[in-house]
Amino acid sequence: LNNEDYIKEKDIRIGDVVSIRKAGDIIPEIVEVKKERRTGEEVPVKMIEACPICGTKLIRKESEAAYFCTNINCDARNIETLIHFASRDAMNIEGFGERIVEDFYNMGFLKSISDYYNLYTHKEVLMELEGFGEKSINNLLENIEKSKNNSMEKLLFGLGIKEVGAKMAKTLSRIYGDIDSLKVATEEEL
């Protein structure tokens, strides 16, 4: 129900009775709306128009289903970028789950991707945080260090460049071999 087109296509309204089935392994799918059970009090779904965090007007490209916040300074957007970078499919920096990334962001330790690689400069302060100690901070810093040995495709995917998913990152890595070759590629080549 996070896709406006799907909601409109199935005419799903707030208060509807629906038939649901298990699709795939776990994901529930709405099979149908029981329109005969409508009371007239059902309300059409209206998608939000502004980012709930920063208030910027959301945009939707015609070819896409999702709405996006365009504010590059939006805290939620920046936190999601940092979470994605550390995720298993990207740089796989163990220990950096959503909660830790968000906490470190809010405390000012993680504001950009490069801040992961400068966290060691805050080691003493981080060890004083509630729930952390020398061992846990050392583990986080070791996992950051290990990530420096990841493949180019993991890095490209982790950067969250629009239109560069896992498959495209793999293709670019195969074609260019290293970051320096990719940096000098022309727009036409890309």
Solvent accessible surface area in square Angstrom, and as a share of the most:
residue,aa,sasa,rsa
1,L,125,0.62
2,N,137,0.70
3,N,47,0.24
4,E,23,0.10
5,D,66,0.34
6,Y,61,0.23
7,I,12,0.06
8,K,140,0.59
9,E,137,0.62
10,K,50,0.21
11,D,43,0.22
12,I,13,0.07
13,R,80,0.29
14,I,111,0.56
15,G,61,0.58
16,D,24,0.12
17,V,60,0.34
18,V,42,0.24
19,S,34,0.22
20,I,103,0.52
21,R,135,0.49
22,K,143,0.61
23,A,29,0.22
24,G,71,0.69
25,D,124,0.64
26,I,143,0.72
27,I,123,0.62
28,P,91,0.57
29,E,52,0.23
30,I,18,0.09
31,V,64,0.37
32,E,80,0.36
33,V,14,0.08
34,K,56,0.24
35,K,103,0.44
36,E,140,0.63
37,R,149,0.54
38,R,58,0.21
39,T,108,0.63
40,G,70,0.67
41,E,147,0.66
42,E,21,0.09
43,V,81,0.47
44,P,87,0.55
45,V,52,0.30
46,K,153,0.65
47,M,51,0.23
48,I,102,0.52
49,E,106,0.48
50,A,44,0.34
51,C,9,0.05
52,P,110,0.69
53,I,107,0.54
54,C,50,0.30
55,G,50,0.48
56,T,39,0.23
57,K,146,0.62
58,L,21,0.11
59,I,74,0.38
60,R,71,0.26
61,K,98,0.41
62,E,181,0.81
63,S,107,0.69
64,E,45,0.20
65,A,39,0.30
66,A,48,0.37
67,Y,72,0.27
68,F,85,0.35
69,C,18,0.11
70,T,65,0.38
71,N,43,0.22
72,I,127,0.64
73,N,113,0.58
74,C,2,0.01
75,D,68,0.35
76,A,35,0.27
77,R,98,0.36
78,N,38,0.20
79,I,18,0.09
80,E,103,0.46
81,T,56,0.33
82,L,2,0.01
83,I,26,0.13
84,H,57,0.25
85,F,1,0.01
86,A,4,0.03
87,S,37,0.24
88,R,189,0.69
89,D,101,0.52
90,A,0,0.00
91,M,10,0.05
92,N,77,0.40
93,I,3,0.02
94,E,121,0.54
95,G,41,0.39
96,F,11,0.05
97,G,41,0.39
98,E,117,0.53
99,R,159,0.58
100,I,27,0.13
101,V,0,0.00
102,E,78,0.35
103,D,47,0.25
104,F,0,0.00
105,Y,9,0.03
106,N,100,0.51
107,M,86,0.38
108,G,43,0.41
109,F,26,0.11
110,L,0,0.00
111,K,100,0.42
112,S,51,0.33
113,I,35,0.18
114,S,65,0.42
115,D,32,0.17
116,Y,1,0.00
117,Y,54,0.21
118,N,70,0.36
119,L,1,0.01
120,Y,136,0.52
121,T,86,0.50
122,H,68,0.30
123,K,59,0.25
124,E,119,0.53
125,V,83,0.48
126,L,2,0.01
127,M,37,0.16
128,E,148,0.66
129,L,38,0.19
130,E,173,0.77
131,G,76,0.73
132,F,37,0.15
133,G,27,0.26
134,E,109,0.49
135,K,161,0.68
136,S,41,0.27
137,I,1,0.00
138,N,41,0.21
139,N,69,0.35
140,L,12,0.06
141,L,30,0.15
142,E,98,0.44
143,N,25,0.13
144,I,7,0.04
145,E,98,0.44
146,K,132,0.56
147,S,3,0.02
148,K,115,0.49
149,N,133,0.68
150,N,53,0.27
151,S,56,0.36
152,M,28,0.13
153,E,57,0.26
154,K,69,0.29
155,L,52,0.26
156,L,7,0.03
157,F,38,0.16
158,G,0,0.00
159,L,66,0.33
160,G,45,0.44
161,I,84,0.42
162,K,106,0.45
163,E,140,0.63
164,V,23,0.13
165,G,34,0.32
166,A,61,0.48
167,K,172,0.73
168,M,87,0.39
169,A,1,0.00
170,K,120,0.51
171,T,40,0.23
172,L,23,0.11
173,S,19,0.12
174,R,176,0.64
175,I,104,0.53
176,Y,43,0.16
177,G,53,0.51
178,D,71,0.37
179,I,60,0.31
180,D,96,0.50
181,S,43,0.28
182,L,27,0.13
183,K,147,0.62
184,V,121,0.70
185,A,16,0.13
186,T,66,0.38
187,E,151,0.68
188,E,156,0.70
189,E,112,0.50
190,L,116,0.57
